[in-house]
Amino acid sequence: MMFIEMNQLQMAFGRQVVLDDVNLDIPKGELFGLLGPSGSGKTTLVKIMIGMLKPDYGMVTIGGVQMPSLRQMKKIGYMAQSDALYSELTGRANLDFFAQLFQIPKARRKERIQETAAIVDLTAHLDKPIESYSGGMKRRMSLAISLLHEPELLILDEPTVGIDPLLRESIWADLKKIQAHGTTIVITTHVMEEAAKCDRLALLRDGVLIAEGSPEQLEQQSGTASLEAAFLHFSKPSSQTEGSVS
């Protein structure tokens, strides 16, 4: 049994179909990418995964438990596209607040705050109010919060938007370390360079899963030399029935 199973997911907002019969399986410990342009359905898909949205049809299970499940949600770290931070509080106070929400024991709380701040390179800024942070710093703080409770599943929706290239590389290195400890990671992106770092990818366009496989498999099956070219290949109407890569 796969760690994450998505079966026949369909979702529409009014007359606009945002997900159309999406089927995906993700094994435990994988770094899985959802690649597609804005409006392709990536954010809707991850919100269904964590139980924030209920699909019109279909089902998601995580660890064999159908979502939404409060028990499973406690094991998930989620970083949304928009930052949900308390601007008037310091970075440290934000982390401490969320650590309490996650019910991290007091004896462990201070250590986790330091560890996660170090991952996103915010240690020197912990005692500054969030309102003084740049946009990139706020994204990094949101990432730190999602890591606080050492989740089994980490879901990151466009996590590196607004972050400089050097720090982006550092964050990806840390994500690989987190994965090495057994954490399953699902990341949404529209950046081909980042998608290439994933173990496997699902390519989404207009709510349709048009291809699935490792970056190398996608390039090989499409007969192209880059992920961008592969995405364009699979986006052609004639390719939509050929997208699964085993």
Secondary structure as UniProt FT lines:
FT   STRAND          4..13
FT   TURN            14..15
FT   STRAND          16..26
FT   TURN            28..29
FT   STRAND          31..35
FT   TURN            38..39
FT   HELIX           42..49
FT   TURN            50..51
FT   STRAND          57..62
FT   TURN            63..64
FT   STRAND          65..66
FT   HELIX           70..73
FT   TURN            74..75
FT   STRAND          76..79
FT   TURN            87..88
FT   HELIX           91..101
FT   TURN            102..103
FT   HELIX           106..119
FT   TURN            120..121
FT   HELIX           123..125
FT   TURN            126..127
FT   HELIX           130..132
FT   HELIX           135..147
FT   TURN            148..149
FT   STRAND          153..157
FT   TURN            159..162
FT   HELIX           165..180
FT   TURN            181..182
FT   STRAND          184..189
FT   HELIX           192..195
FT   TURN            196..197
FT   STRAND          200..205
FT   TURN            206..207
FT   STRAND          208..213
FT   HELIX           215..222
FT   HELIX           227..235
FT   HELIX           237..239
FT   TURN            240..241
//
